[in-house]
Amino acid sequence: MAVQPEQVLEDNLVTQLVTLGYQVAQITDEKSLLANLKLQLEKLNSLKKKLSDNEFKQILIAMSRGSVFEKAKSQLKEGDQAVNPADYQYPGPKPQTVEAGIVMIADVVEAASRTLDDPTPARIQGLVQNLINKIFSDGQLDYCEITLKDLHSIAKRFNQILSGIHHHRIKYPEKTLPANGKVKNGDSNKQSAAEAQGESENDPGQSGTHLKRLGIT
């Protein structure tokens, strides 16, 4: 089997796409990337009027899922009053103890984790790390004695807790009974309570053996 270089495969793919009607876009930097994105949005939505800079900025904010404070700053117009960060923060002093700092972090990450569409362990880990970095860089932990090592341990523990809360349970198929309510072939798993009790009374030693296997003495 002949092996082709990756560049040749990419060139062939581009050629095939062009024959299907796609256009080649020259992306050299972030500015050209955003300009091409704006152009494609206008084409795909058949907009008669081009998107304004403010409209396109709002689209980028929605795509990046920025915080409420960041959205408020980006939507400022000329002559508007500057956004006050205090309006988007909890009132009161910053955490003074380690316990208060942990509670604040827990409140933030737990509330944010509820907004995840698919809370996989990897997404939860990224969310927790990002939020703790923002809290630390914002100076919210300046007055409590939490070290970077502590933050690493806190993030690891929160990842375990949130992954346990949001994990997906496997749906097991339900076993349907016949119309007469009786089990065919004498299935021992469907014994009545009376039968099970009778067996226990007849052989108490066997019951005790089963309990010991479960770790009960």
SEMARKE-904454 format. One record per residue: residue in three letters; y, x, z of N, C-alpha, C in turn; residue number from 1. Coordinates in steps of 0.1 Angstrom, whole numbers. Last residue first. Example, Ala and Ser with C-alpha at 12.3 -4.5 7.8 and 13.67 -1.06 7.14 Angstrom:
+--------+-------+-------+-------+-------+-------+-------+-------+-------+-------+-------+
: drenpa :    nY :    nX :    nZ :   caY :   caX :   caZ :    cY :    cX :    cZ : ketor :
+--------+-------+-------+-------+-------+-------+-------+-------+-------+-------+-------+
:    Ser :   -22 :   128 :    71 :   -11 :   137 :    71 :     0 :   129 :    79 :     2 :
:    Ala :   -57 :   132 :    78 :   -45 :   123 :    78 :   -33 :   132 :    78 :     1 :
+--------+-------+-------+-------+-------+-------+-------+-------+-------+-------+-------+
//
This chain:
+--------+-------+-------+-------+-------+-------+-------+-------+-------+-------+-------+
: drenpa :    nY :    nX :    nZ :   caY :   caX :   caZ :    cY :    cX :    cZ : ketor :
+--------+-------+-------+-------+-------+-------+-------+-------+-------+-------+-------+
:    Thr :   -93 :  -204 :   608 :  -103 :  -200 :   618 :  -104 :  -211 :   629 :   217 :
:    Ile :   -86 :  -204 :   575 :   -84 :  -211 :   587 :   -95 :  -208 :   596 :   216 :
:    Gly :   -89 :  -193 :   550 :   -81 :  -186 :   559 :   -79 :  -193 :   572 :   215 :
:    Leu :  -106 :  -206 :   534 :   -92 :  -209 :   532 :   -83 :  -201 :   541 :   214 :
:    Arg :  -130 :  -200 :   545 :  -127 :  -194 :   532 :  -112 :  -196 :   529 :   213 :
:    Lys :  -130 :  -216 :   567 :  -129 :  -202 :   569 :  -125 :  -195 :   556 :   212 :
:    Leu :  -135 :  -241 :   555 :  -122 :  -238 :   561 :  -120 :  -224 :   563 :   211 :
:    His :  -161 :  -238 :   546 :  -151 :  -239 :   536 :  -137 :  -236 :   542 :   210 :
:    Thr :  -174 :  -237 :   571 :  -175 :  -225 :   562 :  -164 :  -226 :   551 :   209 :
:    Gly :  -171 :  -262 :   581 :  -164 :  -251 :   587 :  -164 :  -238 :   579 :   208 :
:    Ser :  -187 :  -276 :   563 :  -173 :  -278 :   563 :  -165 :  -267 :   570 :   207 :
:    Gln :  -212 :  -267 :   572 :  -208 :  -263 :   558 :  -193 :  -265 :   557 :   206 :
:    Gly :  -214 :  -277 :   597 :  -214 :  -263 :   595 :  -208 :  -259 :   582 :   205 :
:    Pro :  -217 :  -305 :   593 :  -204 :  -299 :   599 :  -203 :  -284 :   597 :   204 :
:    Asp :  -231 :  -325 :   576 :  -232 :  -310 :   576 :  -219 :  -304 :   580 :   203 :
:    Asn :  -225 :  -351 :   580 :  -239 :  -347 :   579 :  -241 :  -332 :   580 :   202 :
:    Glu :  -198 :  -353 :   579 :  -204 :  -356 :   591 :  -219 :  -351 :   591 :   201 :
:    Ser :  -193 :  -346 :   552 :  -187 :  -337 :   563 :  -194 :  -340 :   576 :   200 :
:    Glu :  -205 :  -366 :   539 :  -210 :  -353 :   537 :  -205 :  -344 :   548 :   199 :
:    Gly :  -188 :  -387 :   547 :  -202 :  -387 :   551 :  -208 :  -374 :   549 :   198 :
:    Gln :  -164 :  -381 :   535 :  -165 :  -381 :   549 :  -179 :  -380 :   554 :   197 :
:    Ala :  -171 :  -384 :   508 :  -167 :  -370 :   513 :  -168 :  -369 :   528 :   196 :
:    Glu :  -176 :  -411 :   508 :  -187 :  -401 :   505 :  -184 :  -387 :   510 :   195 :
:    Ala :  -151 :  -421 :   514 :  -162 :  -424 :   523 :  -173 :  -414 :   520 :   194 :
:    Ala :  -135 :  -413 :   492 :  -132 :  -408 :   505 :  -144 :  -410 :   515 :   193 :
:    Ser :  -156 :  -406 :   463 :  -148 :  -415 :   472 :  -145 :  -408 :   485 :   192 :
:    Gln :  -153 :  -381 :   439 :  -160 :  -387 :   450 :  -151 :  -396 :   458 :   191 :
:    Lys :  -146 :  -366 :   416 :  -141 :  -379 :   418 :  -148 :  -387 :   429 :   190 :
:    Asn :  -160 :  -343 :   414 :  -146 :  -342 :   417 :  -139 :  -355 :   420 :   189 :
:    Ser :  -186 :  -348 :   406 :  -184 :  -346 :   420 :  -169 :  -345 :   424 :   188 :
:    Asp :  -195 :  -372 :   383 :  -185 :  -361 :   385 :  -182 :  -360 :   400 :   187 :
:    Gly :  -216 :  -387 :   370 :  -216 :  -383 :   384 :  -207 :  -372 :   387 :   186 :
:    Asn :  -213 :  -395 :   344 :  -221 :  -383 :   346 :  -220 :  -378 :   361 :   185 :
:    Lys :  -181 :  -411 :   348 :  -194 :  -409 :   341 :  -200 :  -396 :   345 :   184 :
:    Val :  -166 :  -430 :   373 :  -167 :  -417 :   366 :  -181 :  -415 :   360 :   183 :
:    Lys :  -150 :  -462 :   371 :  -161 :  -453 :   375 :  -162 :  -440 :   367 :   182 :
:    Gly :  -132 :  -480 :   360 :  -128 :  -472 :   372 :  -139 :  -462 :   377 :   181 :
:    Asn :  -136 :  -493 :   337 :  -143 :  -498 :   349 :  -139 :  -490 :   362 :   180 :
:    Ala :  -123 :  -477 :   319 :  -117 :  -490 :   322 :  -123 :  -496 :   335 :   179 :
:    Pro :  -122 :  -442 :   330 :  -127 :  -453 :   322 :  -121 :  -466 :   327 :   178 :
:    Leu :   -93 :  -422 :   336 :  -105 :  -428 :   340 :  -110 :  -439 :   331 :   177 :
:    Thr :   -78 :  -392 :   323 :   -78 :  -406 :   324 :   -92 :  -411 :   328 :   176 :
:    Lys :   -61 :  -365 :   335 :   -74 :  -370 :   332 :   -75 :  -385 :   334 :   175 :
:    Glu :   -33 :  -350 :   320 :   -38 :  -359 :   330 :   -52 :  -364 :   325 :   174 :
:    Pro :   -25 :  -316 :   315 :   -30 :  -329 :   309 :   -36 :  -337 :   320 :   173 :
:    Tyr :     3 :  -301 :   331 :   -11 :  -302 :   329 :   -15 :  -316 :   324 :   172 :
:    Lys :    30 :  -283 :   324 :    26 :  -297 :   324 :    11 :  -297 :   321 :   171 :
:    Ile :    44 :  -258 :   344 :    35 :  -261 :   333 :    30 :  -276 :   334 :   170 :
:    Arg :    78 :  -256 :   351 :    65 :  -258 :   356 :    56 :  -262 :   343 :   169 :
:    His :   102 :  -231 :   349 :    96 :  -242 :   343 :    82 :  -244 :   347 :   168 :
:    His :   126 :  -222 :   375 :   114 :  -219 :   367 :   108 :  -232 :   361 :   167 :
:    His :   148 :  -224 :   392 :   149 :  -230 :   378 :   137 :  -227 :   370 :   166 :
:    Ile :   139 :  -213 :   416 :   145 :  -226 :   416 :   144 :  -232 :   402 :   165 :
:    Gly :   131 :  -187 :   409 :   122 :  -196 :   415 :   126 :  -211 :   415 :   164 :
:    Ser :   155 :  -177 :   400 :   144 :  -178 :   390 :   133 :  -187 :   396 :   163 :
:    Leu :   169 :  -177 :   423 :   173 :  -186 :   413 :   162 :  -188 :   402 :   162 :
:    Ile :   155 :  -157 :   438 :   157 :  -170 :   443 :   160 :  -180 :   432 :   161 :
:    Gln :   156 :  -134 :   422 :   143 :  -139 :   426 :   145 :  -154 :   430 :   160 :
:    Asn :   184 :  -130 :   420 :   176 :  -132 :   408 :   163 :  -139 :   411 :   159 :
:    Phe :   191 :  -126 :   447 :   195 :  -138 :   440 :   188 :  -141 :   427 :   158 :
:    Arg :   179 :  -100 :   449 :   174 :  -111 :   457 :   178 :  -125 :   451 :   157 :
:    Lys :   195 :   -85 :   432 :   181 :   -86 :   430 :   175 :   -98 :   437 :   156 :
:    Ala :   220 :   -88 :   443 :   218 :   -93 :   430 :   203 :   -95 :   427 :   155 :
:    Ile :   216 :   -75 :   468 :   220 :   -89 :   468 :   217 :   -95 :   454 :   154 :
:    Ser :   211 :   -49 :   459 :   201 :   -56 :   466 :   203 :   -71 :   466 :   153 :
:    His :   236 :   -44 :   448 :   224 :   -43 :   439 :   213 :   -51 :   446 :   152 :
:    Leu :   253 :   -46 :   470 :   254 :   -55 :   459 :   242 :   -55 :   449 :   151 :
:    Asp :   244 :   -24 :   485 :   242 :   -38 :   490 :   243 :   -48 :   479 :   150 :
:    Lys :   253 :    -4 :   468 :   239 :    -5 :   471 :   236 :   -19 :   476 :   149 :
:    Leu :   280 :    -7 :   471 :   274 :   -10 :   458 :   259 :   -11 :   459 :   148 :
:    Thr :   286 :   -24 :   503 :   286 :   -12 :   494 :   280 :   -16 :   480 :   147 :
:    Ile :   308 :   -43 :   521 :   297 :   -44 :   512 :   297 :   -32 :   503 :   146 :
:    Glu :   327 :   -50 :   544 :   320 :   -37 :   542 :   307 :   -39 :   534 :   145 :
:    Cys :   355 :   -67 :   531 :   343 :   -67 :   538 :   334 :   -55 :   534 :   144 :
:    Tyr :   378 :   -65 :   516 :   380 :   -65 :   531 :   367 :   -67 :   538 :   143 :
:    Asp :   372 :   -66 :   489 :   379 :   -54 :   494 :   379 :   -54 :   509 :   142 :
:    Leu :   360 :   -85 :   473 :   352 :   -79 :   484 :   359 :   -67 :   491 :   141 :
:    Gln :   377 :   -92 :   453 :   374 :  -103 :   463 :   366 :   -97 :   475 :   140 :
:    Gly :   386 :   -77 :   432 :   390 :   -73 :   446 :   387 :   -83 :   456 :   139 :
:    Asp :   376 :   -80 :   407 :   388 :   -88 :   411 :   393 :   -85 :   425 :   138 :
:    Ser :   353 :   -65 :   407 :   365 :   -60 :   400 :   378 :   -67 :   403 :   137 :
:    Phe :   336 :   -83 :   422 :   339 :   -69 :   427 :   352 :   -64 :   420 :   136 :
:    Ile :   335 :  -105 :   405 :   340 :  -106 :   419 :   344 :   -93 :   424 :   135 :
:    Lys :   325 :   -93 :   382 :   338 :   -99 :   381 :   344 :  -100 :   395 :   134 :
:    Asn :   299 :   -85 :   391 :   309 :   -75 :   386 :   323 :   -80 :   386 :   133 :
:    Ile :   288 :  -110 :   397 :   291 :  -100 :   408 :   300 :   -89 :   403 :   132 :
:    Leu :   287 :  -120 :   371 :   295 :  -127 :   381 :   298 :  -117 :   392 :   131 :
:    Asn :   268 :  -103 :   358 :   282 :  -105 :   353 :   291 :  -110 :   363 :   130 :
:    Gln :   245 :  -106 :   374 :   252 :   -93 :   373 :   266 :   -94 :   368 :   129 :
:    Val :   240 :  -134 :   369 :   243 :  -129 :   383 :   250 :  -115 :   382 :   128 :
:    Leu :   235 :  -134 :   341 :   246 :  -142 :   347 :   250 :  -136 :   361 :   127 :
:    Gly :   213 :  -117 :   338 :   226 :  -113 :   332 :   237 :  -121 :   338 :   126 :
:    Gln :   194 :  -132 :   353 :   198 :  -118 :   357 :   211 :  -114 :   351 :   125 :
:    Ile :   193 :  -155 :   338 :   198 :  -156 :   352 :   202 :  -142 :   357 :   124 :
:    Arg :   182 :  -145 :   314 :   196 :  -151 :   314 :   201 :  -151 :   328 :   123 :
:    Ala :   157 :  -137 :   324 :   166 :  -127 :   318 :   180 :  -132 :   318 :   122 :
:    Pro :   145 :  -161 :   334 :   148 :  -150 :   343 :   158 :  -139 :   337 :   121 :
:    Thr :   162 :  -189 :   318 :   151 :  -179 :   319 :   155 :  -168 :   329 :   120 :
:    Pro :   176 :  -217 :   316 :   176 :  -206 :   327 :   164 :  -198 :   328 :   119 :
:    Asp :   191 :  -228 :   292 :   177 :  -224 :   293 :   177 :  -213 :   303 :   118 :
:    Asp :   218 :  -235 :   298 :   209 :  -244 :   291 :   195 :  -241 :   292 :   117 :
:    Leu :   235 :  -231 :   329 :   226 :  -225 :   319 :   218 :  -235 :   312 :   116 :
:    Thr :   248 :  -243 :   350 :   253 :  -245 :   336 :   245 :  -239 :   325 :   115 :
:    Arg :   236 :  -235 :   373 :   234 :  -249 :   369 :   239 :  -251 :   355 :   114 :
:    Ser :   247 :  -210 :   378 :   233 :  -211 :   372 :   230 :  -225 :   367 :   113 :
:    Ala :   271 :  -215 :   390 :   271 :  -211 :   376 :   257 :  -212 :   370 :   112 :
:    Ala :   263 :  -221 :   416 :   270 :  -231 :   408 :   270 :  -228 :   393 :   111 :
:    Glu :   252 :  -197 :   423 :   244 :  -209 :   423 :   250 :  -220 :   415 :   110 :
:    Val :   273 :  -179 :   422 :   261 :  -177 :   412 :   253 :  -190 :   412 :   109 :
:    Val :   291 :  -189 :   442 :   295 :  -187 :   428 :   283 :  -187 :   418 :   108 :
:    Asp :   276 :  -189 :   465 :   283 :  -201 :   461 :   286 :  -200 :   446 :   107 :
:    Ala :   270 :  -162 :   468 :   259 :  -172 :   466 :   265 :  -185 :   461 :   106 :
:    Ile :   295 :  -151 :   472 :   287 :  -147 :   460 :   276 :  -158 :   457 :   105 :
:    Met :   301 :  -162 :   497 :   309 :  -165 :   486 :   302 :  -162 :   472 :   104 :
:    Val :   280 :  -152 :   513 :   281 :  -167 :   511 :   290 :  -170 :   499 :   103 :
:    Ile :   286 :  -125 :   512 :   273 :  -129 :   506 :   274 :  -144 :   503 :   102 :
:    Gly :   311 :  -125 :   526 :   310 :  -121 :   512 :   297 :  -125 :   505 :   101 :
:    Ala :   302 :  -134 :   551 :   311 :  -142 :   543 :   311 :  -138 :   529 :   100 :
:    Glu :   287 :  -112 :   558 :   281 :  -125 :   557 :   289 :  -134 :   549 :    99 :
:    Val :   305 :   -91 :   560 :   295 :   -90 :   550 :   289 :  -104 :   548 :    98 :
:    Thr :   339 :  -104 :   564 :   326 :   -99 :   569 :   316 :   -98 :   558 :    97 :
:    Gln :   361 :  -114 :   552 :   363 :  -103 :   561 :   350 :   -97 :   566 :    96 :
:    Pro :   370 :  -127 :   520 :   359 :  -125 :   530 :   362 :  -112 :   539 :    95 :
:    Lys :   405 :  -135 :   519 :   393 :  -130 :   513 :   383 :  -127 :   524 :    94 :
:    Pro :   419 :  -166 :   531 :   418 :  -152 :   530 :   405 :  -148 :   523 :    93 :
:    Gly :   428 :  -196 :   511 :   423 :  -189 :   523 :   422 :  -174 :   520 :    92 :
:    Pro :   414 :  -214 :   483 :   425 :  -210 :   492 :   419 :  -203 :   504 :    91 :
:    Tyr :   398 :  -201 :   454 :   397 :  -208 :   466 :   409 :  -204 :   476 :    90 :
:    Gln :   417 :  -201 :   423 :   409 :  -194 :   433 :   408 :  -203 :   446 :    89 :
:    Tyr :   436 :  -209 :   405 :   422 :  -210 :   401 :   412 :  -203 :   411 :    88 :
:    Asp :   460 :  -205 :   415 :   457 :  -219 :   412 :   442 :  -220 :   408 :    87 :
:    Ala :   462 :  -177 :   416 :   459 :  -184 :   429 :   456 :  -199 :   427 :    86 :
:    Pro :   471 :  -169 :   391 :   457 :  -168 :   395 :   453 :  -176 :   407 :    85 :
:    Asn :   492 :  -188 :   372 :   491 :  -182 :   385 :   476 :  -181 :   389 :    84 :
:    Val :   504 :  -181 :   339 :   494 :  -187 :   348 :   492 :  -180 :   361 :    83 :
:    Ala :   539 :  -183 :   331 :   526 :  -175 :   333 :   517 :  -182 :   342 :    82 :
:    Gln :   552 :  -210 :   312 :   552 :  -202 :   325 :   538 :  -195 :   326 :    81 :
:    Asp :   560 :  -207 :   277 :   553 :  -213 :   288 :   553 :  -203 :   301 :    80 :
:    Gly :   572 :  -192 :   257 :   581 :  -200 :   266 :   574 :  -206 :   277 :    79 :
:    Glu :   544 :  -196 :   236 :   557 :  -189 :   238 :   566 :  -198 :   246 :    78 :
:    Lys :   515 :  -207 :   254 :   524 :  -207 :   242 :   537 :  -200 :   246 :    77 :
:    Leu :   482 :  -202 :   265 :   496 :  -201 :   268 :   504 :  -200 :   254 :    76 :
:    Gln :   455 :  -200 :   262 :   462 :  -212 :   256 :   477 :  -212 :   259 :    75 :
:    Ser :   447 :  -179 :   277 :   446 :  -177 :   262 :   454 :  -189 :   255 :    74 :
:    Lys :   449 :  -188 :   303 :   457 :  -177 :   299 :   458 :  -176 :   283 :    73 :
:    Ala :   428 :  -207 :   303 :   442 :  -211 :   306 :   452 :  -200 :   301 :    72 :
:    Lys :   406 :  -192 :   299 :   410 :  -202 :   289 :   424 :  -206 :   291 :    71 :
:    Glu :   406 :  -177 :   323 :   407 :  -170 :   310 :   411 :  -180 :   299 :    70 :
:    Phe :   401 :  -199 :   341 :   413 :  -191 :   342 :   416 :  -183 :   329 :    69 :
:    Val :   376 :  -207 :   333 :   387 :  -216 :   332 :   400 :  -209 :   333 :    68 :
:    Ser :   359 :  -181 :   314 :   362 :  -189 :   326 :   374 :  -198 :   324 :    67 :
:    Gly :   342 :  -185 :   281 :   351 :  -178 :   291 :   353 :  -187 :   303 :    66 :
:    Arg :   324 :  -188 :   260 :   322 :  -194 :   273 :   330 :  -187 :   284 :    65 :
:    Ser :   326 :  -180 :   234 :   324 :  -169 :   245 :   322 :  -175 :   258 :    64 :
:    Met :   331 :  -204 :   221 :   319 :  -196 :   218 :   316 :  -185 :   229 :    63 :
:    Ala :   355 :  -211 :   233 :   344 :  -220 :   235 :   331 :  -212 :   232 :    62 :
:    Ile :   371 :  -191 :   223 :   370 :  -192 :   237 :   357 :  -201 :   240 :    61 :
:    Leu :   370 :  -195 :   195 :   364 :  -183 :   201 :   362 :  -184 :   216 :    60 :
:    Ile :   383 :  -220 :   194 :   369 :  -219 :   190 :   363 :  -207 :   196 :    59 :
:    Gln :   409 :  -212 :   202 :   401 :  -221 :   211 :   387 :  -221 :   207 :    58 :
:    Lys :   416 :  -197 :   180 :   415 :  -190 :   193 :   407 :  -199 :   203 :    57 :
:    Phe :   418 :  -216 :   161 :   407 :  -206 :   160 :   405 :  -199 :   173 :    56 :
:    Glu :   441 :  -229 :   170 :   428 :  -236 :   169 :   416 :  -226 :   168 :    55 :
:    Asn :   460 :  -208 :   168 :   457 :  -214 :   181 :   443 :  -222 :   181 :    54 :
:    Asp :   461 :  -204 :   141 :   456 :  -193 :   150 :   452 :  -198 :   163 :    53 :
:    Ser :   446 :  -232 :   123 :   457 :  -224 :   128 :   452 :  -213 :   138 :    52 :
:    Leu :   425 :  -236 :    95 :   426 :  -235 :   110 :   438 :  -227 :   114 :    51 :
:    Lys :   438 :  -253 :    66 :   432 :  -241 :    73 :   434 :  -242 :    88 :    50 :
:    Lys :   429 :  -285 :    55 :   439 :  -276 :    60 :   433 :  -265 :    68 :    49 :
:    Lys :   405 :  -295 :    48 :   415 :  -295 :    38 :   427 :  -286 :    42 :    48 :
:    Leu :   373 :  -282 :    55 :   386 :  -285 :    60 :   397 :  -285 :    49 :    47 :
:    Ser :   345 :  -281 :    54 :   353 :  -287 :    43 :   366 :  -291 :    48 :    46 :
:    Asn :   330 :  -267 :    71 :   335 :  -279 :    76 :   343 :  -287 :    66 :    45 :
:    Leu :   325 :  -244 :    56 :   314 :  -252 :    60 :   318 :  -265 :    65 :    44 :
:    Lys :   351 :  -233 :    53 :   343 :  -237 :    42 :   332 :  -247 :    46 :    43 :
:    Glu :   360 :  -228 :    79 :   368 :  -237 :    71 :   360 :  -242 :    59 :    42 :
:    Leu :   340 :  -209 :    87 :   341 :  -222 :    94 :   349 :  -232 :    86 :    41 :
:    Gln :   346 :  -188 :    69 :   333 :  -196 :    68 :   333 :  -209 :    75 :    40 :
:    Leu :   371 :  -180 :    79 :   369 :  -185 :    65 :   357 :  -193 :    63 :    39 :
:    Lys :   364 :  -171 :   105 :   374 :  -182 :   103 :   372 :  -188 :    89 :    38 :
:    Leu :   347 :  -150 :    98 :   342 :  -161 :   106 :   351 :  -173 :   104 :    37 :
:    Asn :   365 :  -133 :    85 :   354 :  -139 :    77 :   348 :  -151 :    85 :    36 :
:    Ala :   381 :  -126 :   106 :   387 :  -133 :    95 :   376 :  -140 :    86 :    35 :
:    Leu :   363 :  -113 :   123 :   369 :  -126 :   127 :   375 :  -133 :   116 :    34 :
:    Leu :   358 :   -91 :   107 :   347 :   -99 :   111 :   353 :  -113 :   115 :    33 :
:    Ser :   383 :   -79 :   104 :   377 :   -84 :    92 :   366 :   -94 :    96 :    32 :
:    Lys :   386 :   -71 :   131 :   395 :   -80 :   125 :   390 :   -86 :   113 :    31 :
:    Glu :   365 :   -53 :   136 :   365 :   -66 :   143 :   374 :   -76 :   136 :    30 :
:    Asp :   357 :   -39 :   103 :   361 :   -38 :   117 :   361 :   -52 :   123 :    29 :
:    Thr :   345 :   -44 :    78 :   347 :   -30 :    82 :   351 :   -28 :    97 :    28 :
:    Ile :   327 :   -62 :    57 :   331 :   -62 :    72 :   332 :   -47 :    76 :    27 :
:    Gln :   328 :   -79 :    29 :   330 :   -66 :    34 :   335 :   -66 :    48 :    26 :
:    Ala :   303 :  -101 :    19 :   315 :  -100 :    26 :   316 :   -85 :    31 :    25 :
:    Val :   290 :  -116 :   -10 :   290 :  -104 :    -1 :   303 :  -103 :     6 :    24 :
:    Gln :   278 :  -149 :   -11 :   288 :  -139 :   -15 :   287 :  -128 :    -5 :    23 :
:    Tyr :   250 :  -168 :   -25 :   258 :  -162 :   -14 :   267 :  -151 :   -19 :    22 :
:    Gly :   234 :  -176 :   -46 :   248 :  -182 :   -45 :   256 :  -177 :   -33 :    21 :
:    Leu :   211 :  -164 :   -51 :   210 :  -177 :   -45 :   224 :  -184 :   -43 :    20 :
:    Thr :   219 :  -138 :   -58 :   214 :  -147 :   -69 :   212 :  -162 :   -64 :    19 :
:    Val :   225 :  -129 :   -32 :   235 :  -131 :   -42 :   231 :  -140 :   -53 :    18 :
:    Leu :   199 :  -127 :   -21 :   209 :  -137 :   -16 :   220 :  -139 :   -25 :    17 :
:    Gln :   188 :  -107 :   -37 :   182 :  -120 :   -37 :   192 :  -130 :   -32 :    16 :
:    Thr :   205 :   -85 :   -29 :   204 :   -90 :   -43 :   199 :  -104 :   -44 :    15 :
:    Val :   198 :   -83 :    -2 :   211 :   -87 :    -6 :   212 :   -92 :   -20 :    14 :
:    Leu :   171 :   -75 :    -5 :   174 :   -87 :     2 :   188 :   -92 :    -2 :    13 :
:    Asn :   174 :   -50 :   -18 :   167 :   -61 :   -25 :   170 :   -74 :   -19 :    12 :
:    Asp :   187 :   -36 :     3 :   194 :   -38 :   -10 :   187 :   -50 :   -18 :    11 :
:    Glu :   167 :   -36 :    22 :   180 :   -43 :    25 :   187 :   -46 :    12 :    10 :
:    Leu :   148 :   -20 :     9 :   145 :   -34 :    13 :   157 :   -42 :    16 :     9 :
:    Val :   162 :     4 :     8 :   158 :    -3 :    -5 :   155 :   -18 :    -2 :     8 :
:    Gln :   165 :    10 :    35 :   177 :     8 :    27 :   173 :     0 :    14 :     7 :
:    Glu :   138 :    15 :    42 :   145 :     4 :    48 :   158 :     0 :    40 :     6 :
:    Pro :   116 :    25 :    16 :   126 :    28 :    26 :   133 :    15 :    30 :     5 :
:    Gln :    83 :    12 :    12 :    96 :    14 :     7 :   106 :    17 :    19 :     4 :
:    Val :    50 :    21 :     5 :    60 :    20 :    16 :    74 :    22 :    10 :     3 :
:    Ala :    21 :     6 :   -10 :    33 :    15 :   -11 :    43 :    11 :     0 :     2 :
:    Met :   -12 :     8 :     0 :     0 :     0 :     0 :    12 :     9 :     0 :     1 :
+--------+-------+-------+-------+-------+-------+-------+-------+-------+-------+-------+
//
